Amino acid sequence: MFASTLRDELARRQGQNLTINNFNYSGTGILALVQDDYVVLVESTGYALYETENIPVEQIQSVFIPA
């Protein structure tokens, strides 16, 4: 139940900057894609340097969306 609610909320926030935390990962970036079982976060460290992370929805412990 929680995973579907989280997935729906993240789908509304697609394209925004946010921070995702889970057991062994914490990353800040642009939420690029929301699928049924994972999300894609694009981390940017400056000019044209980026890394994409595929994060399973079931493993997300918290999400921070700045105002």
N, CA, C and O atoms as CSV, one atom per row, in Angstrom:
chain,resi,resn,atom,element,x,y,z
A,1,MET,N,N,0.811,-1.186,0.000
A,1,MET,CA,C,0.000,0.000,0.000
A,1,MET,C,C,0.861,1.259,0.000
A,1,MET,O,O,0.609,2.180,-0.776
A,2,PHE,N,N,1.857,1.304,0.849
A,2,PHE,CA,C,2.708,2.487,0.919
A,2,PHE,C,C,3.477,2.697,-0.375
A,2,PHE,O,O,3.652,3.837,-0.806
A,3,ALA,N,N,3.938,1.621,-1.003
A,3,ALA,CA,C,4.716,1.743,-2.242
A,3,ALA,C,C,3.888,2.387,-3.350
A,3,ALA,O,O,4.407,3.212,-4.102
A,4,SER,N,N,2.618,2.028,-3.463
A,4,SER,CA,C,1.795,2.624,-4.521
A,4,SER,C,C,1.514,4.098,-4.237
A,4,SER,O,O,1.481,4.907,-5.165
A,5,THR,N,N,1.312,4.455,-2.978
A,5,THR,CA,C,1.107,5.858,-2.615
A,5,THR,C,C,2.364,6.677,-2.886
A,5,THR,O,O,2.285,7.781,-3.424
A,6,LEU,N,N,3.524,6.135,-2.514
A,6,LEU,CA,C,4.793,6.812,-2.769
A,6,LEU,C,C,5.027,6.960,-4.264
A,6,LEU,O,O,5.427,8.031,-4.721
A,7,ARG,N,N,4.787,5.917,-5.024
A,7,ARG,CA,C,4.989,5.952,-6.471
A,7,ARG,C,C,4.086,7.007,-7.118
A,7,ARG,O,O,4.527,7.733,-8.009
A,8,ASP,N,N,2.835,7.097,-6.681
A,8,ASP,CA,C,1.921,8.096,-7.233
A,8,ASP,C,C,2.389,9.515,-6.918
A,8,ASP,O,O,2.332,10.396,-7.776
A,9,GLU,N,N,2.848,9.734,-5.697
A,9,GLU,CA,C,3.336,11.068,-5.314
A,9,GLU,C,C,4.612,11.418,-6.086
A,9,GLU,O,O,4.768,12.555,-6.533
A,10,LEU,N,N,5.520,10.460,-6.245
A,10,LEU,CA,C,6.747,10.724,-6.999
A,10,LEU,C,C,6.440,10.984,-8.471
A,10,LEU,O,O,7.125,11.788,-9.103
A,11,ALA,N,N,5.445,10.334,-9.020
A,11,ALA,CA,C,5.066,10.571,-10.417
A,11,ALA,C,C,4.592,12.010,-10.610
A,11,ALA,O,O,4.843,12.619,-11.650
A,12,ARG,N,N,3.906,12.549,-9.602
A,12,ARG,CA,C,3.491,13.958,-9.675
A,12,ARG,C,C,4.681,14.903,-9.581
A,12,ARG,O,O,4.618,16.024,-10.084
A,13,ARG,N,N,5.763,14.468,-8.947
A,13,ARG,CA,C,6.955,15.303,-8.741
A,13,ARG,C,C,8.037,15.056,-9.782
A,13,ARG,O,O,9.151,15.557,-9.629
A,14,GLN,N,N,7.746,14.301,-10.832
A,14,GLN,CA,C,8.743,13.995,-11.854
A,14,GLN,C,C,9.285,15.283,-12.464
A,14,GLN,O,O,8.518,16.180,-12.814
A,15,GLY,N,N,10.604,15.373,-12.590
A,15,GLY,CA,C,11.252,16.566,-13.126
A,15,GLY,C,C,11.704,17.546,-12.060
A,15,GLY,O,O,12.337,18.551,-12.381
A,16,GLN,N,N,11.393,17.278,-10.798
A,16,GLN,CA,C,11.790,18.176,-9.718
A,16,GLN,C,C,13.053,17.672,-9.020
A,16,GLN,O,O,13.419,16.501,-9.116
A,17,ASN,N,N,13.696,18.586,-8.323
A,17,ASN,CA,C,14.879,18.262,-7.536
A,17,ASN,C,C,14.444,17.680,-6.200
A,17,ASN,O,O,13.549,18.223,-5.553
A,18,LEU,N,N,15.069,16.570,-5.772
A,18,LEU,CA,C,14.723,15.960,-4.492
A,18,LEU,C,C,15.879,15.119,-3.977
A,18,LEU,O,O,16.852,14.868,-4.688
A,19,THR,N,N,15.753,14.692,-2.732
A,19,THR,CA,C,16.732,13.807,-2.096
A,19,THR,C,C,16.034,12.513,-1.726
A,19,THR,O,O,14.963,12.523,-1.120
A,20,ILE,N,N,16.657,11.386,-2.100
A,20,ILE,CA,C,16.118,10.062,-1.792
A,20,ILE,C,C,17.099,9.336,-0.890
A,20,ILE,O,O,18.299,9.307,-1.160
A,21,ASN,N,N,16.585,8.751,0.181
A,21,ASN,CA,C,17.400,7.964,1.110
A,21,ASN,C,C,16.869,6.547,1.183
A,21,ASN,O,O,15.659,6.323,1.171
A,22,ASN,N,N,17.794,5.581,1.261
A,22,ASN,CA,C,17.436,4.212,1.605
A,22,ASN,C,C,18.530,3.656,2.496
A,22,ASN,O,O,19.349,4.424,3.002
A,23,PHE,N,N,18.571,2.365,2.703
A,23,PHE,CA,C,19.479,1.778,3.681
A,23,PHE,C,C,20.948,2.121,3.432
A,23,PHE,O,O,21.658,2.473,4.373
A,24,ASN,N,N,21.415,2.028,2.195
A,24,ASN,CA,C,22.835,2.262,1.920
A,24,ASN,C,C,23.084,3.323,0.854
A,24,ASN,O,O,24.163,3.357,0.263
A,25,TYR,N,N,22.111,4.184,0.599
A,25,TYR,CA,C,22.257,5.188,-0.453
A,25,TYR,C,C,21.521,6.458,-0.057
A,25,TYR,O,O,20.426,6.421,0.504
A,26,SER,N,N,22.150,7.569,-0.362
A,26,SER,CA,C,21.509,8.865,-0.202
A,26,SER,C,C,21.940,9.722,-1.379
A,26,SER,O,O,23.132,9.964,-1.568
A,27,GLY,N,N,20.986,10.182,-2.167
A,27,GLY,CA,C,21.337,10.957,-3.342
A,27,GLY,C,C,20.385,12.103,-3.575
A,27,GLY,O,O,19.198,12.027,-3.259
A,28,THR,N,N,20.933,13.176,-4.141
A,28,THR,CA,C,20.163,14.363,-4.486
A,28,THR,C,C,20.268,14.576,-5.981
A,28,THR,O,O,21.355,14.492,-6.553
A,29,GLY,N,N,19.149,14.850,-6.610
A,29,GLY,CA,C,19.164,15.083,-8.048
A,29,GLY,C,C,17.766,15.316,-8.585
A,29,GLY,O,O,16.828,15.583,-7.834
A,30,ILE,N,N,17.648,15.209,-9.897
A,30,ILE,CA,C,16.388,15.404,-10.592
A,30,ILE,C,C,15.720,14.048,-10.769
A,30,ILE,O,O,16.347,13.094,-11.231
A,31,LEU,N,N,14.457,13.968,-10.404
A,31,LEU,CA,C,13.695,12.740,-10.595
A,31,LEU,C,C,13.320,12.644,-12.070
A,31,LEU,O,O,12.453,13.379,-12.542
A,32,ALA,N,N,13.972,11.736,-12.799
A,32,ALA,CA,C,13.810,11.673,-14.246
A,32,ALA,C,C,12.676,10.777,-14.691
A,32,ALA,O,O,11.978,11.097,-15.653
A,33,LEU,N,N,12.475,9.645,-14.002
A,33,LEU,CA,C,11.509,8.663,-14.469
A,33,LEU,C,C,10.931,7.897,-13.284
A,33,LEU,O,O,11.655,7.539,-12.355
A,34,VAL,N,N,9.637,7.649,-13.320
A,34,VAL,CA,C,8.975,6.859,-12.291
A,34,VAL,C,C,8.278,5.693,-12.978
A,34,VAL,O,O,7.382,5.895,-13.798
A,35,GLN,N,N,8.690,4.477,-12.645
A,35,GLN,CA,C,8.078,3.265,-13.184
A,35,GLN,C,C,7.338,2.541,-12.067
A,35,GLN,O,O,7.303,3.031,-10.938
A,36,ASP,N,N,6.746,1.385,-12.359
A,36,ASP,CA,C,5.999,0.636,-11.357
A,36,ASP,C,C,6.865,0.167,-10.200
A,36,ASP,O,O,6.422,0.176,-9.052
A,37,ASP,N,N,8.114,-0.248,-10.493
A,37,ASP,CA,C,8.936,-0.830,-9.434
A,37,ASP,C,C,10.237,-0.089,-9.165
A,37,ASP,O,O,10.967,-0.477,-8.253
A,38,TYR,N,N,10.562,0.957,-9.913
A,38,TYR,CA,C,11.781,1.718,-9.649
A,38,TYR,C,C,11.633,3.159,-10.119
A,38,TYR,O,O,10.745,3.492,-10.903
A,39,VAL,N,N,12.534,4.005,-9.616
A,39,VAL,CA,C,12.621,5.394,-10.057
A,39,VAL,C,C,14.038,5.649,-10.551
A,39,VAL,O,O,14.976,4.964,-10.142
A,40,VAL,N,N,14.191,6.625,-11.422
A,40,VAL,CA,C,15.508,7.002,-11.942
A,40,VAL,C,C,15.810,8.410,-11.460
A,40,VAL,O,O,15.059,9.349,-11.724
A,41,LEU,N,N,16.926,8.540,-10.747
A,41,LEU,CA,C,17.385,9.820,-10.220
A,41,LEU,C,C,18.646,10.219,-10.968
A,41,LEU,O,O,19.583,9.425,-11.062
A,42,VAL,N,N,18.688,11.434,-11.502
A,42,VAL,CA,C,19.864,11.942,-12.207
A,42,VAL,C,C,20.581,12.888,-11.267
A,42,VAL,O,O,20.097,13.981,-10.972
A,43,GLU,N,N,21.757,12.446,-10.795
A,43,GLU,CA,C,22.564,13.275,-9.899
A,43,GLU,C,C,23.488,14.145,-10.724
A,43,GLU,O,O,24.157,13.655,-11.634
A,44,SER,N,N,23.532,15.428,-10.416
A,44,SER,CA,C,24.390,16.362,-11.125
A,44,SER,C,C,25.417,16.936,-10.166
A,44,SER,O,O,25.078,17.375,-9.067
A,45,THR,N,N,26.668,16.930,-10.588
A,45,THR,CA,C,27.738,17.469,-9.749
A,45,THR,C,C,28.284,18.776,-10.290
A,45,THR,O,O,29.255,19.304,-9.748
A,46,GLY,N,N,27.692,19.306,-11.334
A,46,GLY,CA,C,28.179,20.558,-11.904
A,46,GLY,C,C,27.824,20.633,-13.372
A,46,GLY,O,O,26.737,20.222,-13.777
A,47,TYR,N,N,28.733,21.155,-14.167
A,47,TYR,CA,C,28.480,21.335,-15.585
A,47,TYR,C,C,28.668,20.025,-16.339
A,47,TYR,O,O,29.785,19.524,-16.467
A,48,ALA,N,N,27.570,19.480,-16.835
A,48,ALA,CA,C,27.533,18.304,-17.720
A,48,ALA,C,C,28.093,17.029,-17.094
A,48,ALA,O,O,28.343,16.063,-17.814
A,49,LEU,N,N,28.293,16.995,-15.795
A,49,LEU,CA,C,28.713,15.768,-15.135
A,49,LEU,C,C,27.513,15.229,-14.379
A,49,LEU,O,O,27.008,15.875,-13.462
A,50,TYR,N,N,27.060,14.052,-14.760
A,50,TYR,CA,C,25.894,13.493,-14.097
A,50,TYR,C,C,26.014,11.981,-14.018
A,50,TYR,O,O,26.790,11.359,-14.743
A,51,GLU,N,N,25.246,11.421,-13.141
A,51,GLU,CA,C,25.203,9.982,-12.946
A,51,GLU,C,C,23.744,9.601,-12.705
A,51,GLU,O,O,23.042,10.285,-11.960
A,52,THR,N,N,23.288,8.530,-13.319
A,52,THR,CA,C,21.911,8.099,-13.109
A,52,THR,C,C,21.886,6.925,-12.146
A,52,THR,O,O,22.744,6.044,-12.196
A,53,GLU,N,N,20.905,6.923,-11.282
A,53,GLU,CA,C,20.717,5.856,-10.296
A,53,GLU,C,C,19.320,5.279,-10.449
A,53,GLU,O,O,18.336,6.019,-10.444
A,54,ASN,N,N,19.231,3.971,-10.582
A,54,ASN,CA,C,17.949,3.270,-10.580
A,54,ASN,C,C,17.696,2.802,-9.159
A,54,ASN,O,O,18.480,2.023,-8.616
A,55,ILE,N,N,16.620,3.262,-8.553
A,55,ILE,CA,C,16.327,2.972,-7.150
A,55,ILE,C,C,14.995,2.242,-7.066
A,55,ILE,O,O,13.978,2.784,-7.499
A,56,PRO,N,N,14.968,1.025,-6.520
A,56,PRO,CA,C,13.700,0.316,-6.358
A,56,PRO,C,C,12.783,1.051,-5.384
A,56,PRO,O,O,13.232,1.521,-4.338
A,57,VAL,N,N,11.512,1.150,-5.722
A,57,VAL,CA,C,10.537,1.863,-4.891
A,57,VAL,C,C,10.426,1.206,-3.518
A,57,VAL,O,O,10.279,1.901,-2.514
A,58,GLU,N,N,10.494,-0.112,-3.463
A,58,GLU,CA,C,10.360,-0.839,-2.197
A,58,GLU,C,C,11.496,-0.533,-1.214
A,58,GLU,O,O,11.320,-0.718,-0.010
A,59,GLN,N,N,12.659,-0.070,-1.698
A,59,GLN,CA,C,13.801,0.196,-0.835
A,59,GLN,C,C,13.896,1.648,-0.372
A,59,GLN,O,O,14.754,1.967,0.450
A,60,ILE,N,N,13.046,2.527,-0.872
A,60,ILE,CA,C,13.092,3.935,-0.480
A,60,ILE,C,C,12.575,4.077,0.944
A,60,ILE,O,O,11.469,3.640,1.264
A,61,GLN,N,N,13.402,4.701,1.805
A,61,GLN,CA,C,13.011,4.925,3.198
A,61,GLN,C,C,12.470,6.329,3.422
A,61,GLN,O,O,11.550,6.522,4.217
A,62,SER,N,N,13.038,7.315,2.724
A,62,SER,CA,C,12.536,8.679,2.862
A,62,SER,C,C,12.851,9.485,1.624
A,62,SER,O,O,13.796,9.195,0.890
A,63,VAL,N,N,12.032,10.516,1.404
A,63,VAL,CA,C,12.214,11.432,0.279
A,63,VAL,C,C,12.046,12.842,0.817
A,63,VAL,O,O,11.081,13.133,1.524
A,64,PHE,N,N,12.987,13.719,0.480
A,64,PHE,CA,C,12.910,15.122,0.869
A,64,PHE,C,C,12.747,15.949,-0.386
A,64,PHE,O,O,13.581,15.886,-1.288
A,65,ILE,N,N,11.677,16.725,-0.451
A,65,ILE,CA,C,11.408,17.586,-1.596
A,65,ILE,C,C,11.462,19.026,-1.104
A,65,ILE,O,O,10.568,19.468,-0.382
A,66,PRO,N,N,12.517,19.770,-1.492
A,66,PRO,CA,C,12.623,21.146,-1.007
A,66,PRO,C,C,11.505,22.027,-1.557
A,66,PRO,O,O,11.019,21.812,-2.667
A,67,ALA,N,N,11.109,23.012,-0.773
A,67,ALA,CA,C,10.012,23.911,-1.176
A,67,ALA,C,C,10.460,24.901,-2.205
A,67,ALA,O,O,9.667,25.729,-2.653
